[in-house]
């Protein structure tokens, strides 16, 4: 091999490298759902439409946790969420007797207009199987370097209200919500 040929790859090596890259990409293809879950985009997700004929008394829900917001905001959000859930007729129950368990995640990021707050709800069955992931976002106008500093109590109320609407939409379409009807989706 001459000095001029160093760094060049022969056809066999190029094929082997391409095949290895393709195999790695296909193997990682199974991870797309997990990676997508971490960066759930409300623009690409659909929401359930609440069924007007559904009674959610049987589709009880326990809010297990809400993570992501600073402690100073988290307590206010919990109160807002409880009020919004009651307004949406969500039957809140203790975790030991609830038909569904929910874990919420809040994330604030800086955007040109202020802060974008993404919120995700993972809804599980009592045997800890994820039944549904709901995601949404709002943009709060304001300025500053810390996106959470832009989030006001009124914005938290809006996030809680939208969360309750999303959860009620899902719960009204579960088998426990009577009377039985076809699932209803909104785009």
For each residue, the residues with C-beta under 8 A, 3 or more apart:
1: 5 6
2: 5 6
3: 6
4:
5: 1 2 8
6: 1 2 3
7:
8: 5
9: 13 14 17
10: 13 14
11: 14 15
12: 15 16
13: 9 10 16 17
14: 9 10 11 17 18
15: 11 12 18 19
16: 12 13 19 20
17: 9 13 14 20 21
18: 14 15 21 22
19: 15 16 22 23
20: 16 17 23 24
21: 17 18 24 25
22: 18 19 25 26
23: 19 20 26 27
24: 20 21 27 28
25: 21 22 28 29
26: 22 23 29
27: 23 24 30
28: 24 25 31 32
29: 25 26 32
30: 27 33
31: 28 34 35
32: 28 29 35 36
33: 30 36 37
34: 31 37 38
35: 31 32 38 39
36: 32 33 39 40
37: 33 34 40 133
38: 34 35
39: 35 36
40: 36 37 45 118 120 133 135
41: 44 45 135
42: 45 118 135 136 137
43:
44: 41
45: 40 41 42 134 135 136
46: 185 186 187
47: 134 136 166 169 185 186
48: 134 166 169 170 172 173 183 184 185 186
49: 169 184 185 186
50: 54 88 165 168 169 172 184
51: 54 172 173 177 181 184
52:
53: 179 181
54: 50 51 172 173 177 178 179 181
55: 58 177 178 179
56: 59 89 90 91 168 171 172 176 177
57: 60 91 178
58: 55 91 99 176 177 178
59: 56 91 99 100 171 172 174 176 177
60: 57 91 92 93 97 98 99 100 176
61: 85 90 91 92 93 98 99 100 101 102 123 167 171
62: 92 93 94 95 98 100 101 102
63: 66 81 85 92 102 104
64: 95 101 102 103
65: 103 104
66: 63 69 74 77 78 81 103 104 105 106
67: 103 104 105 106
68: 104 105 106 107 108
69: 66 73 74 77 106 108 148 151 156
70: 73 74 148
71: 74 75
72: 75
73: 69 70 76 77 148 151 156
74: 66 69 70 71 77 78
75: 71 72 78 79
76: 73 79 80 153 156
77: 66 69 73 74 80 81 106 156 159 160
78: 66 74 75 81 82
79: 75 76 82 83
80: 76 77 83 84 156 157 159 160 161
81: 63 66 77 78 84 85 104 160 163 164
82: 78 79 85 86 92
83: 79 80 86 87 160
84: 80 81 87 88 157 160 161 163 164 165
85: 61 63 81 82 88 90 92 164 167 168
86: 82 83 89 90 92
87: 83 84 161 164
88: 50 84 85 164 165 167 168
89: 56 86 168
90: 56 61 85 86 164 167 168 171
91: 56 57 58 59 60 61
92: 60 61 62 63 82 85 86
93: 60 61 62 97 98 99
94: 62 97 98
95: 62 64 98 101
96:
97: 60 93 94
98: 60 61 62 93 94 95 101 126
99: 58 59 60 61 93 125 126 174 176
100: 59 60 61 62 123 124 125 126 131 171 174
101: 61 62 64 95 98 123 124 125 126 128
102: 61 62 63 64 121 122 123 124 167
103: 64 65 66 67 121 122 124
104: 63 65 66 67 68 81 119 120 121 122 163
105: 66 67 68 119 120 121 122
106: 66 67 68 69 77 117 118 119 159
107: 68 117 118 119
108: 68 69 115 116 117 118 147 148 150 151
109: 115 116 118 147
110: 114 115 116 145 147
111: 114 115 116 139
112:
113: 139 141
114: 110 111 139 140 141 142 143 147 150
115: 108 109 110 111 139 140 142 147 148 150 151
116: 108 109 110 111 137 138 139 140 147
117: 106 107 108 137 138 139 140 147 151 155 159
118: 40 42 106 107 108 109 135 136 137
119: 104 105 106 107 135 136 137 159 162 163
120: 40 104 105 133 134 135
121: 102 103 104 105 133 134 135 163 166 167
122: 102 103 104 105 130 132 133
123: 61 100 101 102 130 131 132 133 134 167 170
124: 100 101 102 103 128 129 130 131
125: 99 100 101 128 129 131
126: 98 99 100 101
127:
128: 101 124 125
129: 124 125
130: 122 123 124 133
131: 100 123 124 125 174
132: 122 123 170
133: 37 40 120 121 122 123 130
134: 45 47 48 120 121 123 166 167 170
135: 40 41 42 45 118 119 120 121
136: 42 45 47 118 119 162 163 166
137: 42 116 117 118 119
138: 116 117 155 158 159 162
139: 111 113 114 115 116 117
140: 114 115 116 117 150 151 152 155
141: 113 114 150
142: 114 115 150 152
143: 114 150
144: 147 149 150
145: 110 149
146: 149 150
147: 108 109 110 114 115 116 117 144 150 151
148: 69 70 73 108 115 151
149: 144 145 146
150: 108 114 115 140 141 142 143 144 146 147 155
151: 69 73 108 115 117 140 147 148 155 156
152: 140 142 155 156
153: 76 156 157
154: 157 158
155: 117 138 140 150 151 152 158 159
156: 69 73 76 77 80 151 152 153 159 160
157: 80 84 153 154 160 161
158: 138 154 155 161 162
159: 77 80 106 117 119 138 155 156 162 163
160: 77 80 81 83 84 156 157 163 164
161: 80 84 87 157 158 164 165
162: 119 136 138 158 159 165 166
163: 81 84 104 119 121 136 159 160 166 167
164: 81 84 85 87 88 90 160 161 167 168
165: 50 84 88 161 162 168 169
166: 47 48 121 134 136 162 163 169 170
167: 61 85 88 90 102 121 123 134 163 164 170 171
168: 50 56 85 88 89 90 164 165 171 172
169: 47 48 49 50 165 166 172 173 186
170: 48 123 132 134 166 167 173 174
171: 56 59 61 90 100 167 168 174 176 177
172: 48 50 51 54 56 59 168 169 177 184
173: 48 51 54 169 170 177 183 184
174: 59 99 100 131 170 171 177
175: 180
176: 56 58 59 60 99 171
177: 51 54 55 56 58 59 171 172 173 174
178: 54 55 57 58
179: 53 54 55
180: 175
181: 51 53 54 184
182:
183: 48 173
184: 48 49 50 51 172 173 181
185: 46 47 48 49
186: 46 47 48 49 169
187: 46
